């Protein structure tokens, strides 16, 4: 099937799907293109978080005063069908170039208020290990005290990549965290668990950011198993994200009402450490909002959201997803 967003999947991850049918398998739904991806809902955009507004340089997004995001590569091991950065993924030349990196290092040297870096893309751990280690080394030369978050799905979709060398290289860096994305309990395989344990043995703390996805994890039993499974592996469920308004992804989004109800019921099923923050990445300058706090009702076709400063935002309300099949464990 032709699609504006390419298909890519590892043999390992494809084998986790019991059927290669996104309508009935929660793993397949994350990597198999669907015809509905060619349809764009009115609120959807190519760049839903408006990265371009906060990009002083190619491959650098500086949205918050003390944090900066480096797009280390435009490639992933698996192209997730809910990807919010599909305008960037596989649209360039792969890993960050020396020229791009040099410009970013010079910029960061002039920004002492930046104390935290997020390495994303694409997936930074798809870069050749020697090259990735060299990027880390050069970043820490700018500021040895950087807090670095490496955002990756590699332990989930290509766990063999997380070998002793890579785990040791990451573990040598104080202040480095690994943030992965597990969306379904079937992704917590023995191979994935071994990769996570390898990182932890080398002192790398691991957080998880799940995305609430229709037909993948939009039911209480699946989310309960997912968050308890992560906690068992000493991985903190950090965020449960409302899926972004990326073009062609409406079929995967769950309504905010359903998400809030799931969180209400989860609070009666799992302990505090297993409970993530249900968050929405507000386009523009809004940033991340904790939806259990920020939600202030519905007016017409909009959700009313307020941040900690009392600023009000309107976010488009879509039809509830109850009319679609729910996920299977």
C-alpha positions in Angstrom: 0.0 0.0 0.0 1.3 3.4 -0.8 1.5 5.8 2.1 3.1 9.2 2.6 4.8 7.8 5.7 7.1 4.9 4.9 6.8 1.4 6.5 9.8 0.1 8.4 9.9 -2.7 11.0 12.5 -5.0 12.5 12.1 -8.8 12.1 12.1 -9.1 15.8 9.2 -6.6 16.4 7.2 -7.9 13.4 7.3 -11.4 14.9 5.6 -10.1 18.1 2.4 -9.6 16.1 0.2 -12.7 16.2 -1.5 -11.5 13.0 -0.3 -8.8 10.6 -3.7 -7.2 10.8 -3.8 -3.7 12.5 -7.5 -4.1 13.0 -7.1 -6.9 15.5 -3.5 -7.0 16.7 -2.1 -4.3 19.0 1.5 -4.8 17.8 0.6 -4.8 14.1 -1.4 -1.6 14.7 1.8 0.2 15.6 3.8 -0.7 12.4 1.4 -1.7 9.6 0.2 1.3 7.4 -3.6 1.7 7.2 -5.6 3.3 4.4 -6.9 5.9 6.9 -3.5 7.4 7.1 -4.2 9.2 3.8 -7.1 11.0 5.4 -6.4 14.3 7.3 -8.7 15.4 10.1 -9.3 19.2 10.2 -7.1 19.7 13.3 -4.2 17.6 12.1 -0.9 19.1 10.9 2.4 17.8 9.6 4.2 19.4 12.6 1.7 19.1 15.5 4.1 20.3 18.2 5.4 23.2 16.0 9.0 22.2 16.4 9.9 24.6 13.5 8.9 27.6 15.7 11.6 26.8 18.2 14.4 25.6 16.0 17.2 28.1 16.0 19.4 25.6 14.1 18.9 22.6 11.9 18.4 19.6 14.2 18.0 21.7 17.3 14.7 22.6 19.1 14.9 25.0 22.0 11.4 25.3 23.3 12.1 25.7 27.1 14.7 28.0 28.7 16.7 25.2 30.4 16.2 22.3 28.0 17.0 21.7 24.4 16.1 18.8 22.0 18.7 17.5 19.5 17.3 15.5 16.6 20.3 13.2 16.3 18.9 11.2 13.3 15.8 11.0 11.1 15.8 7.2 11.1 14.1 4.7 13.5 14.3 0.9 13.7 10.5 0.9 13.4 8.3 3.7 12.0 5.4 3.9 14.5 2.1 4.7 12.8 1.3 7.2 15.5 4.6 9.2 15.0 4.1 12.9 15.6 7.4 13.8 13.9 6.6 12.1 10.6 7.4 15.4 8.8 11.0 14.8 9.8 11.4 11.0 10.0 13.3 9.7 7.0 13.1 13.0 5.2 16.8 13.9 5.4 20.2 12.3 5.3 20.2 10.1 8.4 22.4 10.8 11.3 23.3 14.4 12.3 26.3 15.7 10.2 29.5 17.1 11.7 28.6 20.5 10.4 25.2 20.4 12.1 26.7 19.1 15.3 29.4 21.7 15.4 26.8 24.5 15.0 24.7 23.0 17.9 27.8 22.7 20.1 28.7 26.3 19.5 25.1 27.4 20.2 25.0 25.4 23.5 28.3 26.9 24.6 26.5 30.3 24.5 23.5 29.1 26.4 24.7 28.3 30.0 21.1 28.3 31.2 20.5 25.0 29.2 21.2 22.2 31.8 19.2 19.4 30.2 19.4 17.8 26.8 17.0 15.4 25.1 18.4 13.3 22.4 15.7 12.1 20.0 14.9 12.1 16.3 14.3 9.5 14.8 15.9 7.1 17.3 19.4 8.0 18.6 20.3 4.4 19.3 20.0 3.5 15.6 23.1 5.5 15.0 26.3 3.4 14.9 27.4 3.0 18.5 30.9 4.5 18.0 29.3 7.6 16.4 26.7 7.9 19.1 29.3 7.7 21.8 31.3 10.4 20.1 28.3 12.7 20.0 27.8 12.1 23.7 31.5 12.9 24.4 31.3 16.2 22.5 28.1 17.2 24.3 29.6 16.6 27.7 32.7 18.6 26.8 30.3 21.6 26.6 28.9 20.9 30.0 30.0 17.9 32.1 26.9 18.4 34.3 24.3 18.1 31.6 21.3 15.9 32.4 20.7 13.9 29.2 17.6 12.0 28.3 18.1 9.5 25.5 14.6 8.9 23.9 14.5 5.5 22.2 12.4 2.5 21.3 15.4 0.3 20.5 15.1 -1.8 23.7 11.5 -2.6 22.7 11.9 -3.1 18.9 15.5 -4.2 18.5 16.8 -5.2 22.0 19.8 -7.0 20.6 21.3 -3.6 19.9 21.6 -2.9 23.6 24.7 -4.9 24.2 27.2 -4.7 27.0 29.3 -2.1 25.2 26.4 0.3 24.6 25.0 -0.2 28.1 28.5 0.5 29.6 29.0 3.6 27.4 25.6 5.0 28.6 26.3 4.0 32.2 29.6 6.0 32.3 27.7 9.3 32.0 26.3 10.7 35.3 23.0 12.4 34.8 22.1 10.2 31.8 18.6 8.7 31.6 17.1 6.4 29.1 13.4 7.0 28.2 11.8 4.3 26.2 8.3 3.7 24.8 6.5 0.5 25.7 2.8 0.7 24.6 1.6 -2.9 25.2 2.5 -5.6 27.7 3.3 -8.1 24.9 6.3 -5.8 24.1 7.8 -6.7 27.5 9.4 -9.9 26.2 12.4 -11.7 27.8 14.7 -10.1 25.2 13.3 -6.6 26.1 13.7 -7.3 29.8 17.3 -8.5 29.3 18.1 -5.3 27.4 16.6 -3.2 30.2 18.4 -5.2 32.9 21.7 -4.7 31.0 21.2 -1.0 31.1 20.3 -1.0 34.8 23.3 -3.1 35.7 25.5 -0.3 34.3 23.6 2.3 36.3 21.3 3.7 33.6 17.9 4.6 35.1 15.0 3.9 32.8 11.7 5.8 32.4 8.8 4.8 30.1 6.5 7.1 28.0 3.5 5.2 26.6 1.1 6.7 24.1 -2.6 6.0 24.6 -3.6 4.4 21.3 -7.0 3.1 20.0 -6.9 -0.6 19.4 -3.5 -0.9 21.2 -3.9 -0.1 24.9 -7.2 1.7 25.3 -8.7 -0.5 28.0 -8.1 -1.0 31.7 -6.8 -4.5 31.6 -4.1 -3.8 29.1 -2.9 -0.6 30.8 -2.9 -2.4 34.2 -0.8 -5.2 32.9 1.5 -2.7 31.1 2.3 -0.5 34.1 2.6 -3.4 36.5 4.9 -5.2 34.1 7.1 -2.1 33.7 7.3 -1.7 37.5 8.3 -5.3 37.8 11.3 -4.6 35.5 12.2 -1.5 37.6 11.1 0.9 34.9 9.0 3.8 36.1 5.9 4.5 34.0 6.5 8.2 33.5 3.9 9.5 31.0 0.8 8.2 29.3 0.5 10.6 26.4 -2.6 11.7 24.6 -1.8 10.9 21.0 -0.8 14.0 19.1 -2.7 15.6 16.2 -0.3 14.3 13.5 -1.6 14.1 10.0 -3.3 10.7 9.2 -3.4 9.4 12.8 -7.0 10.1 13.9 -7.8 6.4 13.7 -5.4 5.8 16.6 -6.5 8.6 18.9 -8.6 8.0 22.0 -10.9 10.8 23.3 -9.7 12.8 26.3 -12.9 11.8 28.2 -12.0 8.1 27.8 -8.4 8.8 28.8 -9.5 10.5 32.0 -11.9 7.7 32.8 -9.2 5.1 32.3 -6.9 7.1 34.7 -9.7 7.3 37.3 -10.1 3.5 37.2 -6.4 2.9 37.1 -6.0 4.7 40.4 -8.1 1.9 41.9 -6.0 -0.8 40.3 -2.3 0.1 40.5 0.0 1.6 43.1 1.4 5.1 43.0 4.8 4.1 41.5 3.0 2.3 38.6 0.8 5.2 37.7 2.0 7.6 35.0 1.0 11.2 34.4 -1.7 11.4 31.7 -0.4 14.3 29.6 -1.0 16.2 26.5 1.8 18.0 24.6 0.0 21.2 23.8 1.0 22.7 20.4 2.8 26.0 20.4 3.9 27.5 23.7 1.6 25.4 25.9 4.0 22.6 26.7 3.0 19.5 28.5 -0.3 19.6 30.5 -1.3 17.0 33.1 -4.8 16.4 31.8 -6.2 15.2 35.2 -5.4 18.8 36.4 -5.7 20.8 33.3 -9.1 19.6 32.1 -11.8 22.1 32.8 -14.7 20.9 30.7 -16.0 21.0 27.1 -17.5 23.8 25.1 -18.9 22.8 21.7 -16.1 21.1 19.7 -13.3 22.1 22.1 -11.8 20.9 25.3 -11.1 23.7 27.8 -7.6 23.2 29.3 -5.7 25.4 31.8 -2.1 25.4 32.8 -0.5 26.0 36.2 -0.5 29.8 35.5 -4.2 29.9 34.8 -3.8 30.3 31.0 -6.6 28.8 29.1 -6.3 26.7 25.9 -8.8 25.2 23.6 -8.0 21.8 22.1 -10.1 20.1 19.4 -12.6 17.5 20.6 -13.1 14.4 18.4 -15.7 11.7 18.4 -15.2 9.1 21.2 -13.4 6.0 20.2 -16.0 3.6 21.7 -17.3 3.0 18.2 -14.0 1.3 17.3 -12.7 -2.1 18.4 -10.7 -2.1 21.6 -7.4 -3.8 22.1 -6.6 -7.4 22.9 -4.0 -8.6 25.3 
